[in-house]
Amino acid sequence: MPAAPTPFRFFLLTFALAAPFWVLGFLVASPDRVPMDMPVSALMFVCPGLAATLLTWRSGGRAAVRALWARLLVPPRPVRWAWYAAAPLVSAGPLLVHALAHLAGVPVTAARTTLPTLLALVALYLVAAAAEEAGWTAYATDALCDRWGAAPAAVVIGVVTSAWHVVPWSQVHPPDWVAWQFLASVALRVLWTWVYANTGRSVPAVVACHLFVNLWGTLTPTFDSPAAHAATAAVTTAAAAAVLLLWDGRTLARPRRRAHRAAGTAPEGRP
């Protein structure tokens, strides 16, 4: 029987594995025409999956490692399939802000992308999202949800993942952009955990959310504008706050009113 996941050991190992990539990012300039001007240190996307694999192998051997990675391939049952439609929507802040700017008359340009380029971006972001979510979601999320509840787990993982990205972000973006991205990333993790909880704890659903936020960011040139990025962070944070306010924090799988009814109690502030 494999030992239970150890999220905080996983966090420390993921940061330690990323450190060489951060150093590489300072030493090697970002190549030209890289999506979203990503630095070389962005290659650290392999670290969460690697850390989760090492810890899982140590506690449960090959069988446990196979089970960990199998979660990225087979959605659990039962699955509420309608919730998979939320994957591109909860990550669509960049698209929404780009559209609103266009409607407001702000001069914005649309990215010109050929079909082969689009398919290559999808493949790249799918691999990166799967490697990260094998750690953040498949390994760490359930353990923290079971210990603290889904909402606190989402915020903790959101803060950790954002802190983990600060060095690469800072290598190619100004401090105000990094600050807004930090906030947006915490909010996105809340939204992704919400989708995760309502798809029967489906890791592929979170991988899809992760893929789409990178894809939308690449396809909207306003993603690099600090003002537009601030607006994106505000929209995403408002959506996450609505989820935390309206949904049961323990599970994020049902509205608060329904949860109170099931428990035989009234919502706070009501008799």
C-alpha positions in Angstrom: 0.0 0.0 0.0 1.6 3.3 -1.1 2.0 6.0 1.5 -0.3 9.1 1.3 1.0 12.0 -0.9 3.1 14.6 1.0 2.1 17.9 -0.7 4.6 20.1 1.2 7.5 17.8 0.4 6.3 17.9 -3.2 6.3 21.7 -3.2 9.8 21.9 -1.9 11.1 19.3 -4.3 9.4 21.1 -7.2 11.1 24.4 -6.3 14.5 22.6 -5.9 14.2 21.0 -9.3 13.2 24.3 -11.0 16.2 26.2 -9.6 18.6 25.1 -12.4 16.1 26.2 -15.0 15.8 29.6 -13.3 19.6 30.0 -13.5 19.6 28.9 -17.2 17.0 31.6 -17.8 19.3 34.3 -16.5 22.3 33.0 -18.6 20.5 32.3 -21.9 18.4 34.9 -23.7 14.8 33.9 -24.8 14.8 32.7 -28.4 13.0 34.8 -31.0 9.4 34.1 -32.0 8.7 32.0 -28.9 5.0 32.1 -27.8 4.3 34.8 -25.2 8.1 35.6 -25.1 8.6 32.6 -22.8 12.1 32.5 -21.3 14.3 29.4 -21.4 13.4 28.8 -17.8 9.9 28.0 -18.9 11.3 24.5 -19.6 10.8 23.9 -15.9 7.3 22.7 -16.7 8.7 19.2 -16.4 9.4 19.7 -12.7 6.0 19.1 -11.0 5.4 15.9 -12.9 9.0 14.8 -12.1 8.7 15.6 -8.4 5.4 13.8 -8.2 6.9 10.8 -10.0 9.9 10.6 -7.7 7.8 10.9 -4.5 5.2 8.4 -5.7 7.9 5.9 -6.8 9.6 6.2 -3.4 6.3 5.5 -1.5 4.6 3.0 -3.8 7.0 1.8 -6.6 6.2 1.4 -10.3 2.6 0.5 -9.9 1.9 3.7 -8.0 3.7 5.8 -10.6 1.6 4.1 -13.4 -1.6 4.9 -11.4 -0.5 8.5 -11.0 0.1 9.1 -14.7 -3.0 7.1 -15.7 -5.1 9.8 -14.1 -4.2 12.1 -17.0 -5.6 9.6 -19.5 -8.8 8.2 -18.0 -11.4 10.5 -16.5 -12.9 9.1 -13.3 -16.5 7.9 -13.1 -19.1 9.3 -12.7 -18.2 12.4 -14.7 -20.5 15.3 -15.3 -19.6 15.8 -18.9 -21.3 19.2 -19.2 -18.6 20.6 -16.9 -15.9 19.9 -19.5 -17.4 22.8 -21.4 -16.3 25.1 -18.6 -12.6 24.3 -19.3 -12.2 26.9 -22.1 -14.5 29.4 -20.4 -12.9 29.7 -17.0 -9.5 30.4 -18.6 -10.9 32.9 -21.1 -10.0 36.2 -19.3 -7.5 37.3 -22.0 -10.1 36.7 -24.7 -12.8 38.6 -22.9 -10.6 41.6 -22.2 -9.3 41.6 -25.8 -13.0 41.6 -27.0 -14.0 44.3 -24.6 -11.1 46.5 -25.7 -12.1 46.0 -29.3 -15.7 46.9 -28.6 -14.6 50.0 -26.7 -12.7 51.3 -29.7 -9.2 50.6 -28.4 -6.9 49.8 -31.3 -6.1 46.1 -30.9 -4.7 43.6 -33.4 -5.6 39.9 -33.7 -2.9 37.3 -33.8 -2.4 35.8 -37.3 -2.0 32.1 -36.8 -2.0 29.4 -39.5 -3.6 26.0 -38.8 -0.3 24.2 -38.5 1.0 26.8 -36.0 -2.2 26.5 -34.0 -2.0 22.7 -33.9 1.7 23.0 -32.8 0.7 25.4 -30.0 -2.0 23.0 -28.8 0.4 20.1 -28.8 3.0 22.2 -26.9 0.6 23.5 -24.3 -1.0 20.1 -23.9 2.4 18.5 -23.0 3.3 21.3 -20.7 -0.1 21.3 -19.0 0.0 17.6 -18.5 3.5 17.6 -17.0 2.5 20.3 -14.5 -0.9 19.0 -13.6 0.5 15.5 -12.9 2.0 17.2 -9.9 -0.2 20.1 -8.9 -3.5 18.2 -9.5 -3.0 14.5 -9.7 -0.5 14.4 -6.8 -1.2 17.4 -4.5 -4.8 18.5 -4.9 -6.6 15.5 -3.5 -4.4 15.3 -0.4 -5.0 19.0 0.4 -8.7 18.9 -0.4 -9.1 15.9 1.9 -7.2 17.7 4.7 -8.5 21.2 4.5 -11.3 21.3 1.9 -11.4 22.3 -1.7 -11.4 26.1 -1.4 -8.4 26.4 1.0 -6.5 23.7 -1.1 -7.1 25.7 -4.3 -5.8 29.0 -2.7 -2.7 27.3 -1.3 -1.9 25.6 -4.6 -2.6 28.8 -6.4 -0.2 30.8 -4.2 2.5 28.0 -4.5 2.3 27.7 -8.3 2.3 31.5 -8.7 5.4 31.8 -6.5 7.0 29.0 -8.5 6.5 31.0 -11.7 7.7 34.4 -10.4 11.3 34.0 -11.5 10.5 33.1 -15.2 7.8 35.8 -15.4 10.3 38.3 -14.0 12.9 37.4 -16.6 10.7 38.7 -19.5 8.1 41.0 -17.9 8.0 44.2 -15.7 7.1 43.9 -12.0 3.5 45.2 -12.4 2.8 42.6 -15.0 4.2 39.9 -12.7 2.0 41.1 -9.8 -1.2 41.0 -11.9 -0.2 37.6 -13.2 0.4 36.3 -9.7 -3.2 37.4 -8.7 -4.7 36.0 -11.9 -2.9 32.6 -11.4 -4.3 32.2 -7.9 -7.8 33.0 -9.1 -7.4 30.6 -12.0 -6.4 27.8 -9.7 -9.6 28.4 -7.7 -11.6 28.2 -11.0 -9.7 25.1 -12.1 -10.3 23.3 -8.8 -14.0 24.2 -9.1 -14.0 22.5 -12.5 -12.0 19.6 -11.1 -14.5 19.0 -8.2 -17.4 19.1 -10.6 -16.0 16.7 -13.1 -15.5 13.9 -10.6 -11.9 15.0 -9.8 -10.9 14.7 -13.4 -7.3 15.6 -14.0 -7.8 15.9 -17.8 -10.4 18.7 -17.1 -7.7 20.7 -15.4 -5.2 19.9 -18.1 -7.7 21.3 -20.6 -8.1 24.5 -18.5 -4.4 24.9 -18.3 -4.0 24.4 -22.0 -6.6 27.0 -22.9 -5.3 29.8 -20.7 -1.9 29.5 -22.4 -3.6 29.3 -25.8 -5.8 32.3 -25.2 -2.8 34.3 -24.0 -0.9 33.5 -27.1 -3.8 34.4 -29.5 -4.5 37.8 -27.8 -1.7 40.3 -28.3 -3.1 42.4 -25.4 -1.8 39.7 -23.1 1.5 41.6 -22.9 -0.1 44.9 -22.1 0.1 45.7 -18.3 -3.2 47.5 -18.5 -5.0 44.7 -20.3 -3.3 42.2 -18.1 -4.6 44.1 -15.0 -8.1 43.9 -16.4 -7.7 40.2 -17.1 -6.6 39.6 -13.5 -9.5 41.6 -12.2 -12.1 39.7 -14.3 -10.6 36.3 -13.3 -10.4 37.3 -9.7 -14.0 38.4 -9.7 -15.0 35.0 -11.2 -13.0 33.1 -8.6 -14.5 35.3 -5.8 -18.0 34.5 -7.0 -17.2 30.7 -6.9 -15.9 31.0 -3.4 -19.0 33.0 -2.3 -21.6 30.9 -3.9 -20.2 27.3 -3.7 -19.6 25.1 -0.7 -16.0 25.7 0.3 -15.5 22.2 1.6 -16.1 20.5 -1.8 -16.7 23.2 -4.4 -19.0 20.6 -5.9 -22.4 22.1 -5.0 -23.9 25.5 -4.3 -23.9 26.7 -0.7 -27.7 26.8 -0.4 -27.9 23.2 -1.5 -25.1 22.2 0.9 -26.9 24.0 3.8 -30.1 22.3 2.9 -28.5 18.9 2.8 -26.9 19.5 6.2 -30.3 20.6 7.7 -29.1 24.1 8.5 -29.8 27.6 7.2 -27.2 29.7 5.5 -25.3 32.1 7.7 -27.3 35.2 8.7 -30.6 33.3 8.2 -32.7 31.4 10.8 
